[in-house]
Amino acid sequence: MSDNYFDEGRKASLAYWGLGQMMKGAGYAAAFVIAIGLVLTVVWAVGQMLPEQSKQAPSPYGALEQPLAAQGNDFA
């Protein structure tokens, strides 16, 4: 066989380098997404371990959800 079989030209070398860089970036992005998923899974698991009474607390936005005018008023 020829000794030049594995010799690659400048264009091929640059193309393989670019592909490698894209795959490296995709790997970093996948690791980041998996890390976020793991953090959210841990938060969900901790929430599942809490007692049921802690999940039935009143809304912290109660003051925002109240009507602006009292019932029986001309504005209500």
C-alpha positions as CSV (number, residue, x, y, z in Angstrom):
1,M,0.0,0.0,0.0
2,S,0.9,3.6,-0.3
3,D,2.6,5.4,2.6
4,N,0.5,8.5,1.7
5,Y,-2.8,6.9,2.7
6,F,-2.9,8.5,6.1
7,D,-1.4,11.8,5.0
8,E,-4.0,14.5,5.0
9,G,-3.8,17.9,3.3
10,R,-4.1,21.3,4.9
11,K,-7.9,21.5,4.1
12,A,-8.6,18.1,5.6
13,S,-6.6,18.9,8.7
14,L,-8.4,22.2,9.2
15,A,-11.8,20.5,8.7
16,Y,-11.0,17.8,11.3
17,W,-9.8,20.4,13.7
18,G,-13.0,22.4,13.2
19,L,-15.1,19.3,13.7
20,G,-13.2,18.5,16.8
21,Q,-13.8,22.0,18.2
22,M,-17.6,21.7,17.5
23,M,-17.8,18.3,19.1
24,K,-15.9,19.7,22.1
25,G,-18.4,22.6,22.4
26,A,-21.3,20.2,22.1
27,G,-19.8,18.0,24.9
28,Y,-19.5,21.1,27.1
29,A,-23.1,22.1,26.4
30,A,-24.4,18.5,27.1
31,A,-22.5,18.5,30.4
32,F,-24.0,21.9,31.3
33,V,-27.5,20.7,30.5
34,I,-27.0,17.5,32.4
35,A,-25.7,19.4,35.4
36,I,-28.8,21.7,35.4
37,G,-31.0,18.6,35.2
38,L,-29.2,17.0,38.1
39,V,-29.6,20.2,40.3
40,L,-33.4,20.3,39.4
41,T,-33.8,16.6,40.2
42,V,-32.1,17.1,43.6
43,V,-34.4,20.1,44.4
44,W,-37.5,18.1,43.3
45,A,-36.4,15.1,45.5
46,V,-35.9,17.3,48.5
47,G,-39.3,18.8,47.9
48,Q,-40.8,15.3,47.8
49,M,-39.3,14.5,51.2
50,L,-40.9,17.5,52.9
51,P,-44.1,16.9,54.9
52,E,-47.4,17.5,53.2
53,Q,-48.3,20.4,55.6
54,S,-45.4,22.4,54.2
55,K,-46.9,22.1,50.7
56,Q,-50.2,23.6,51.8
57,A,-49.0,27.0,53.0
58,P,-51.0,30.1,51.8
59,S,-49.7,31.9,48.8
60,P,-47.0,34.4,49.4
61,Y,-48.8,36.6,46.9
62,G,-52.0,36.9,48.9
63,A,-51.7,40.7,49.1
64,L,-51.5,40.9,45.3
65,E,-54.5,38.6,44.8
66,Q,-56.9,40.6,47.0
67,P,-59.5,42.7,45.2
68,L,-58.7,46.4,45.0
69,A,-62.1,47.5,46.4
70,A,-64.2,45.9,49.1
71,Q,-67.4,44.0,48.2
72,G,-70.5,46.2,48.2
73,N,-68.6,49.2,47.0
74,D,-69.5,51.1,43.9
75,F,-66.1,50.2,42.4
76,A,-66.4,46.4,42.9
